[in-house]
Amino acid sequence: MRLLITGGAGCLGSNLIEHYLPQGHEILVIDNFATGRREVVPEMDGLEVVEGSVADPVLVDRCFADFLPTHVIHSAAAYKEPDNWLEDATTNVTGTIHVVNAAAKAGVQRFVNFQTALCYGRPSQVPIPVTAPTAPFTSYGISKTAGEQYLAMSDLPHVSLRLANVTGPRLAIGPIPTFYTRLREGKGCFCSDTVRDFLDMSDFLSLMDIVLEAEAPTGIFNVSTGQGHSIKDIFDTVVDYLGISLDQPVPVVPPGDDDVPAVVLDPTATETAFGWKAAVGFDETIRKMLTWYDKHGVSAIYSHLATPEK
Ligand SMILES: NC(=O)c1ccc[n+]([C@@H]2O[C@H](COP(=O)([O-])OP(=O)(O)OC[C@H]3O[C@@H](n4cnc5c(N)ncnc54)[C@H](O)[C@@H]3O)[C@@H](O)[C@H]2O)c1
């Protein structure tokens, strides 16, 4: 493949590069390093990195014209500042349109997009089937949903994967790195009373291998284990892993106004379409992540949810 990856310096993008580069594929990354790290995409044989925004049509067109990709993975997304609607719309809507148009012009064989489960808003059914209506209510969710809908209007052979919380190397946001860091520093924690679905990076990558195949199905799919676990389950696993004994139970607080109590995606249609099923269980997924932090540390913590001061 000649694989163009937008947002290749991010968590998913960099894991995809580590997966596909050693297999001999040529890769070009477009990233503005808004949340991704320059250091994780060093210049090396087979890997070219262009610093810039997908919202810049001249840069996007030049990358497609020079690199001539056969496959595109559109992983770039803005989400860092929940009130920066303009940045979310610029990257997630306008940027997606530029990448879709350029990919269509280049006649790429396959276009893979990543979508957030926040596209479902506050779902009336959990686990959420892929046929559930989209009803996003955050700037990130709204802009990502518009981007996915523009892609769906194109004639590209495309797949949009609505992802559970993918857990693996360099994950630096969310409850796992937050609990790991704070507990090791002896700081207090709290758990929001919410349920999420955690997918191991190895399961995500094994699905990507199938999705990128020429004859694989196209369309929109949920990618998840289908198993919900509470944030308190994660906290308990981290406490156990670190061998800590607590003086008092961790507070479990009601979800905030901008939070969704339970986000668990139903992967049944995906499992049928691709003959794929997540193989790594919850406990192993979390412990693999913690072992990675032991070795490499937690590089940065960004969150679109406010964390109370302790
Ligand atoms: N990681 C998950 O569990 C998860 C879950 C649901 C959806 N997603 C989606 O998967 C994709 C990757 O997520 P991630 O977790 O790797 O996030 P990430 O923040 O680590 O990666 C996103 C990358 O996009 C880059 N970027 C942002 N704006 C850009 C722009 N205008 N032009 C070029 N690059 C830009 C960032 O610098 C970063 O490297 C996103 O589309 C996200 O919405 C991820």
The ligand as an ORCA input file, in Angstrom:
! r2SCAN-3c Opt
* xyz 0 1
  N      -8.599      6.698     20.403
  C      -9.871      6.358     20.530
  O     -10.227      5.543     21.371
  C     -10.898      6.959     19.615
  C     -12.249      6.738     19.884
  C     -13.191      7.277     19.018
  C     -12.793      7.981     17.900
  N     -11.459      8.204     17.687
  C     -11.085      8.944     16.487
  O      -9.870      8.392     16.005
  C      -9.045      9.400     15.481
  C      -7.682      9.379     16.148
  O      -7.837      9.584     17.532
  P      -6.596      9.531     18.516
  O      -7.079      8.941     19.773
  O      -5.431      8.967     17.834
  O      -6.401     11.104     18.772
  P      -5.054     11.923     18.771
  O      -5.373     13.295     19.294
  O      -3.987     11.168     19.454
  O      -4.732     12.015     17.207
  C      -5.307     12.975     16.362
  C      -4.184     13.533     15.515
  O      -4.715     14.505     14.604
  C      -3.818     15.608     14.571
  N      -4.567     16.777     14.096
  C      -5.491     17.518     14.762
  N      -5.957     18.493     13.970
  C      -5.322     18.356     12.770
  C      -5.371     19.080     11.559
  N      -6.188     20.144     11.400
  N      -4.584     18.669     10.537
  C      -3.755     17.601     10.672
  N      -3.654     16.892     11.820
  C      -4.433     17.275     12.842
  C      -3.303     15.735     15.979
  O      -2.105     16.474     16.101
  C      -3.110     14.263     16.343
  O      -1.839     13.809     15.970
  C      -9.819     10.705     15.614
  O     -10.499     10.938     14.422
  C     -10.811     10.418     16.721
  O     -11.978     11.194     16.574
  C     -10.515      7.718     18.523
*
